[in-house]
Amino acid sequence: GNALIFLLTLNNKGRKLFVGDIILSSENLYTDIAEALGVSESHLSRIFKKETGFSVIEYINKLKIKHSTFLLRDTALPIQDISRIIGINDVNYFCRIFKKYMNQTPTQYRKIFK
C-alpha cells in the first residue's frame, strides 16, 4: 500500500520523541503512534495538542491534504486515486476535509495550475 512518511516530534520531559514511517491508512493509527512513542493515547493527545495546537488527527489530516496538493498540482491522477494514495478511501470525505483546510474543492485547486 501507499504510505505517507512523516516525522512527529514531541517534547516529553525534555527528551525528544519521534515516529517515522507512519502509514496513514492504518486502522489503529492513533494507537500505533502512542505505542511507538511509548506513551498512552491520552498522554499523546494532551502533549501533542499542547505542542502543536492541533489534535493528532487534525495534524495528520493537514499532512494528508498537503500531500494531496502536490499530487493535484503535479500529476493527472484522478481525485479518487489521490484520495486513496493519501490514505482516505472515501473520496467524498477527502473532498470535505480538503475544502475545510483549503477553502476550495480538489477540482477547483487543480484548475488553478492548468
Phi and psi restraints in degrees (value plus and minus 20) as a CYANA .aco file:
   2 ASN   PHI    -106.1   -66.1
   2 ASN   PSI     123.1   163.1
   3 ALA   PHI    -150.6  -110.6
   3 ALA   PSI     125.4   165.4
   4 LEU   PHI    -126.8   -86.8
   4 LEU   PSI     100.2   140.2
   5 ILE   PHI    -112.9   -72.9
   5 ILE   PSI     110.9   150.9
   6 PHE   PHI    -169.7  -129.7
   6 PHE   PSI     149.6   189.6
   7 LEU   PHI    -140.6  -100.6
   7 LEU   PSI     106.6   146.6
   8 LEU   PHI    -126.0   -86.0
   8 LEU   PSI     111.7   151.7
   9 THR   PHI    -142.2  -102.2
   9 THR   PSI     107.9   147.9
  10 LEU   PHI    -147.1  -107.1
  10 LEU   PSI     126.1   166.1
  11 ASN   PHI    -121.0   -81.0
  11 ASN   PSI      95.5   135.5
  12 ASN   PHI    -141.0  -101.0
  12 ASN   PSI      79.9   119.9
  13 LYS   PHI      35.0    75.0
  13 LYS   PSI      24.5    64.5
  14 GLY   PHI      66.2   106.2
  14 GLY   PSI     -29.7    10.3
  15 ARG   PHI    -128.0   -88.0
  15 ARG   PSI     119.6   159.6
  16 LYS   PHI    -103.8   -63.8
  16 LYS   PSI     112.2   152.2
  17 LEU   PHI    -135.9   -95.9
  17 LEU   PSI     124.8   164.8
  18 PHE   PHI    -164.6  -124.6
  18 PHE   PSI     136.1   176.1
  19 VAL   PHI    -150.1  -110.1
  19 VAL   PSI     105.9   145.9
  20 GLY   PHI    -137.2   -97.2
  20 GLY   PSI     144.4   184.4
  21 ASP   PHI      37.1    77.1
  21 ASP   PSI      24.9    64.9
  22 ILE   PHI    -104.2   -64.2
  22 ILE   PSI     110.1   150.1
  23 ILE   PHI    -108.3   -68.3
  23 ILE   PSI      94.7   134.7
  24 LEU   PHI     -91.6   -51.6
  24 LEU   PSI     -34.7     5.3
  25 SER   PHI    -111.1   -71.1
  25 SER   PSI     -13.7    26.3
  26 SER   PHI     -77.2   -37.2
  26 SER   PSI     115.6   155.6
  27 GLU   PHI     -89.2   -49.2
  27 GLU   PSI     -49.6    -9.6
  28 ASN   PHI    -136.5   -96.5
  28 ASN   PSI      24.7    64.7
  29 LEU   PHI     -74.8   -34.8
  29 LEU   PSI     -68.0   -28.0
  30 TYR   PHI     -79.2   -39.2
  30 TYR   PSI     -65.9   -25.9
  31 THR   PHI     -83.8   -43.8
  31 THR   PSI     -62.4   -22.4
  32 ASP   PHI     -80.4   -40.4
  32 ASP   PSI     -62.9   -22.9
  33 ILE   PHI     -84.9   -44.9
  33 ILE   PSI     -67.6   -27.6
  34 ALA   PHI     -79.5   -39.5
  34 ALA   PSI     -65.0   -25.0
  35 GLU   PHI     -83.5   -43.5
  35 GLU   PSI     -61.9   -21.9
  36 ALA   PHI     -83.7   -43.7
  36 ALA   PSI     -52.7   -12.7
  37 LEU   PHI    -105.3   -65.3
  37 LEU   PSI     -33.0     7.0
  38 GLY   PHI      54.0    94.0
  38 GLY   PSI      12.2    52.2
  39 VAL   PHI    -150.2  -110.2
  39 VAL   PSI     143.2   183.2
  40 SER   PHI     -94.1   -54.1
  40 SER   PSI     141.0   181.0
  41 GLU   PHI     -82.2   -42.2
  41 GLU   PSI     -59.2   -19.2
  42 SER   PHI     -88.3   -48.3
  42 SER   PSI     -58.4   -18.4
  43 HIS   PHI     -86.1   -46.1
  43 HIS   PSI     -63.5   -23.5
  44 LEU   PHI     -76.4   -36.4
  44 LEU   PSI     -66.9   -26.9
  45 SER   PHI     -79.1   -39.1
  45 SER   PSI     -68.3   -28.3
  46 ARG   PHI     -84.1   -44.1
  46 ARG   PSI     -70.4   -30.4
  47 ILE   PHI     -91.1   -51.1
  47 ILE   PSI     -55.2   -15.2
  48 PHE   PHI     -86.2   -46.2
  48 PHE   PSI     -65.5   -25.5
  49 LYS   PHI     -82.6   -42.6
  49 LYS   PSI     -60.4   -20.4
  50 LYS   PHI     -83.2   -43.2
  50 LYS   PSI     -62.5   -22.5
  51 GLU   PHI     -98.2   -58.2
  51 GLU   PSI     -53.8   -13.8
  52 THR   PHI    -131.7   -91.7
  52 THR   PSI     -42.1    -2.1
  53 GLY   PHI      64.0   104.0
  53 GLY   PSI     -19.1    20.9
  54 PHE   PHI    -144.8  -104.8
  54 PHE   PSI     133.9   173.9
  55 SER   PHI     -92.7   -52.7
  55 SER   PSI     142.4   182.4
  56 VAL   PHI     -78.3   -38.3
  56 VAL   PSI     -64.5   -24.5
  57 ILE   PHI     -84.8   -44.8
  57 ILE   PSI     -62.6   -22.6
  58 GLU   PHI     -79.5   -39.5
  58 GLU   PSI     -63.7   -23.7
  59 TYR   PHI     -83.6   -43.6
  59 TYR   PSI     -65.0   -25.0
  60 ILE   PHI     -83.8   -43.8
  60 ILE   PSI     -61.9   -21.9
  61 ASN   PHI     -81.9   -41.9
  61 ASN   PSI     -59.6   -19.6
  62 LYS   PHI     -81.8   -41.8
  62 LYS   PSI     -61.1   -21.1
  63 LEU   PHI     -84.7   -44.7
  63 LEU   PSI     -62.1   -22.1
  64 LYS   PHI     -80.6   -40.6
  64 LYS   PSI     -65.8   -25.8
  65 ILE   PHI     -85.8   -45.8
  65 ILE   PSI     -60.6   -20.6
  66 LYS   PHI     -80.0   -40.0
  66 LYS   PSI     -65.0   -25.0
  67 HIS   PHI     -81.7   -41.7
  67 HIS   PSI     -60.5   -20.5
  68 SER   PHI     -84.8   -44.8
  68 SER   PSI     -50.8   -10.8
  69 THR   PHI     -83.6   -43.6
  69 THR   PSI     -57.0   -17.0
  70 PHE   PHI     -85.6   -45.6
  70 PHE   PSI     -62.8   -22.8
  71 LEU   PHI     -86.8   -46.8
  71 LEU   PSI     -59.5   -19.5
  72 LEU   PHI     -85.4   -45.4
  72 LEU   PSI     -59.4   -19.4
  73 ARG   PHI     -96.8   -56.8
  73 ARG   PSI     -60.7   -20.7
  74 ASP   PHI    -123.6   -83.6
  74 ASP   PSI     -23.8    16.2
  75 THR   PHI    -151.4  -111.4
  75 THR   PSI     149.1   189.1
  76 ALA   PHI    -126.3   -86.3
  76 ALA   PSI      -3.3    36.7
  77 LEU   PHI     -79.7   -39.7
  77 LEU   PSI     122.2   162.2
  78 PRO   PHI     -81.5   -41.5
  78 PRO   PSI     129.8   169.8
  79 ILE   PHI     -78.3   -38.3
  79 ILE   PSI     -57.4   -17.4
  80 GLN   PHI     -80.8   -40.8
  80 GLN   PSI     -60.4   -20.4
  81 ASP   PHI     -87.1   -47.1
  81 ASP   PSI     -61.3   -21.3
  82 ILE   PHI     -81.5   -41.5
  82 ILE   PSI     -62.0   -22.0
  83 SER   PHI     -76.9   -36.9
  83 SER   PSI     -66.5   -26.5
  84 ARG   PHI     -86.7   -46.7
  84 ARG   PSI     -60.1   -20.1
  85 ILE   PHI     -78.5   -38.5
  85 ILE   PSI     -59.2   -19.2
  86 ILE   PHI    -106.8   -66.8
  86 ILE   PSI     -16.3    23.7
  87 GLY   PHI      73.1   113.1
  87 GLY   PSI      -1.0    39.0
  88 ILE   PHI    -137.3   -97.3
  88 ILE   PSI      88.2   128.2
  89 ASN   PHI     -98.8   -58.8
  89 ASN   PSI     -39.8     0.2
  90 ASP   PHI    -118.5   -78.5
  90 ASP   PSI      86.4   126.4
  91 VAL   PHI     -82.5   -42.5
  91 VAL   PSI     -51.9   -11.9
  92 ASN   PHI     -85.8   -45.8
  92 ASN   PSI     -60.3   -20.3
  93 TYR   PHI     -84.9   -44.9
  93 TYR   PSI     -62.6   -22.6
  94 PHE   PHI     -76.5   -36.5
  94 PHE   PSI     -67.9   -27.9
  95 CYS   PHI     -82.0   -42.0
  95 CYS   PSI     -58.5   -18.5
  96 ARG   PHI     -84.4   -44.4
  96 ARG   PSI     -67.8   -27.8
  97 ILE   PHI     -93.0   -53.0
  97 ILE   PSI     -50.5   -10.5
  98 PHE   PHI     -80.3   -40.3
  98 PHE   PSI     -67.1   -27.1
  99 LYS   PHI     -84.9   -44.9
  99 LYS   PSI     -56.3   -16.3
 100 LYS   PHI     -79.5   -39.5
 100 LYS   PSI     -64.4   -24.4
 101 TYR   PHI    -108.0   -68.0
 101 TYR   PSI     -48.4    -8.4
 102 MET   PHI    -130.3   -90.3
 102 MET   PSI     -25.4    14.6
 103 ASN   PHI      39.8    79.8
 103 ASN   PSI       5.1    45.1
 104 GLN   PHI    -182.6  -142.6
 104 GLN   PSI     142.8   182.8
 105 THR   PHI     -98.7   -58.7
 105 THR   PSI     142.9   182.9
 106 PRO   PHI     -76.8   -36.8
 106 PRO   PSI     -58.9   -18.9
 107 THR   PHI     -83.5   -43.5
 107 THR   PSI     -65.0   -25.0
 108 GLN   PHI     -81.8   -41.8
 108 GLN   PSI     -62.3   -22.3
 109 TYR   PHI     -81.6   -41.6
 109 TYR   PSI     -65.9   -25.9
 110 ARG   PHI     -81.7   -41.7
 110 ARG   PSI     -59.0   -19.0
 111 LYS   PHI     -82.1   -42.1
 111 LYS   PSI     -47.4    -7.4
 112 ILE   PHI     -80.3   -40.3
 112 ILE   PSI     -52.3   -12.3
 113 PHE   PHI    -119.8   -79.8
 113 PHE   PSI     -12.5    27.5
